[in-house]
Amino acid sequence: MFGIFATIKIKPDQRDGFLGTIRETAFRSVSDEPGCIRFDVFQDLADENRYILYEVYTSEDAFQKHLATPHARHAMEKSRDWATGGFEVTRATSVYPNAEGCFISPNSEQ
């Protein structure tokens, strides 16, 4: 399993636009991409304008395919408007759990 932890600081007046787009991006990623197992969006408790994306893919190749999708490209392009800077990204490999069946993907109602 290949994971990404991406942190982004959002301009306060751009929060609603960010949340709408990132929710759609997360949903489309887990729904439409066989290699995307999870795409979670967290809000920092100490800073309401700081968000952490937690993404899990079957492989680094699956992540590279994700980056080429229209929804991911759209979100990355829009991040230039939302953010006070770029994404801070940490790439990782899963030690535990390390099997696809250990991750549960959310559905659209959640």
C-alpha positions as CSV (number, residue, x, y, z in Angstrom):
1,M,0.0,0.0,0.0
2,F,1.2,3.5,-0.9
3,G,0.1,6.5,1.1
4,I,0.1,10.3,0.9
5,F,-0.3,12.8,3.7
6,A,-0.8,16.2,2.2
7,T,-1.3,19.4,4.2
8,I,-2.7,22.6,2.8
9,K,-3.4,25.9,4.4
10,I,-6.5,27.5,3.0
11,K,-7.3,31.2,2.7
12,P,-10.4,31.8,5.0
13,D,-12.5,33.3,2.2
14,Q,-11.8,30.3,0.0
15,R,-12.8,27.6,2.6
16,D,-16.2,26.8,1.1
17,G,-14.9,26.5,-2.4
18,F,-12.1,24.2,-1.2
19,L,-14.4,22.0,0.8
20,G,-16.8,21.5,-2.1
21,T,-14.1,20.6,-4.6
22,I,-12.1,18.4,-2.3
23,R,-15.2,16.5,-1.2
24,E,-16.0,15.8,-4.9
25,T,-12.4,14.9,-5.6
26,A,-12.3,12.5,-2.7
27,F,-15.6,10.9,-3.7
28,R,-14.6,10.5,-7.4
29,S,-11.2,9.1,-6.4
30,V,-12.5,6.2,-4.3
31,S,-15.5,5.7,-6.6
32,D,-13.9,5.9,-10.0
33,E,-10.3,4.8,-9.5
34,P,-9.7,1.1,-8.8
35,G,-6.3,1.9,-7.3
36,C,-7.5,4.5,-4.8
37,I,-8.6,2.8,-1.5
38,R,-9.1,5.9,0.7
39,F,-9.2,9.6,0.4
40,D,-9.9,11.3,3.7
41,V,-10.0,15.0,4.5
42,F,-9.2,16.2,8.0
43,Q,-9.4,19.7,9.5
44,D,-6.7,20.7,12.0
45,L,-8.2,21.2,15.4
46,A,-5.7,24.0,16.2
47,D,-6.2,25.9,12.8
48,E,-9.6,25.7,11.1
49,N,-7.9,26.8,7.8
50,R,-5.4,23.9,7.8
51,Y,-6.4,20.6,6.2
52,I,-4.7,17.2,6.0
53,L,-5.5,14.8,3.1
54,Y,-4.9,11.1,3.9
55,E,-4.9,9.0,0.7
56,V,-4.2,5.3,0.3
57,Y,-3.5,3.6,-3.1
58,T,-2.7,0.1,-4.1
59,S,0.7,1.3,-5.4
60,E,2.7,4.3,-6.3
61,D,1.6,3.7,-9.9
62,A,-2.0,4.0,-8.9
63,F,-1.2,7.3,-7.3
64,Q,0.5,8.5,-10.5
65,K,-2.7,7.5,-12.4
66,H,-4.8,9.5,-9.9
67,L,-2.7,12.6,-10.5
68,A,-3.6,12.4,-14.2
69,T,-7.4,12.2,-13.6
70,P,-9.5,15.3,-14.5
71,H,-10.8,15.6,-10.9
72,A,-7.3,15.5,-9.4
73,R,-5.9,18.0,-12.0
74,H,-8.9,20.3,-11.4
75,A,-8.3,20.3,-7.6
76,M,-4.6,20.9,-7.9
77,E,-5.2,23.8,-10.3
78,K,-7.8,25.3,-8.0
79,S,-5.5,25.0,-5.0
80,R,-3.5,27.9,-6.4
81,D,-6.6,30.1,-5.6
82,W,-7.4,28.5,-2.2
83,A,-4.1,28.1,-0.6
84,T,-1.7,30.4,1.1
85,G,1.1,28.1,-0.2
86,G,1.3,24.8,-1.9
87,F,0.7,21.3,-0.6
88,E,3.2,19.9,1.9
89,V,3.4,16.2,1.0
90,T,4.7,13.2,2.8
91,R,4.9,9.9,0.8
92,A,4.7,6.7,2.8
93,T,4.3,2.9,2.5
94,S,2.0,1.1,4.9
95,V,3.6,-1.2,7.5
96,Y,0.3,-2.1,9.1
97,P,-2.3,-2.6,7.8
98,N,-0.7,-3.6,4.5
99,A,-3.5,-5.4,2.6
100,E,-6.2,-3.7,0.6
101,G,-9.0,-5.6,2.5
102,C,-8.0,-3.9,5.7
103,F,-9.1,-0.5,4.4
104,I,-12.8,0.4,4.2
105,S,-13.8,2.9,1.5
106,P,-16.5,5.4,2.4
107,N,-19.6,5.7,0.3
108,S,-21.3,8.9,-1.0
109,E,-23.8,9.1,1.8
110,Q,-21.1,9.4,4.4
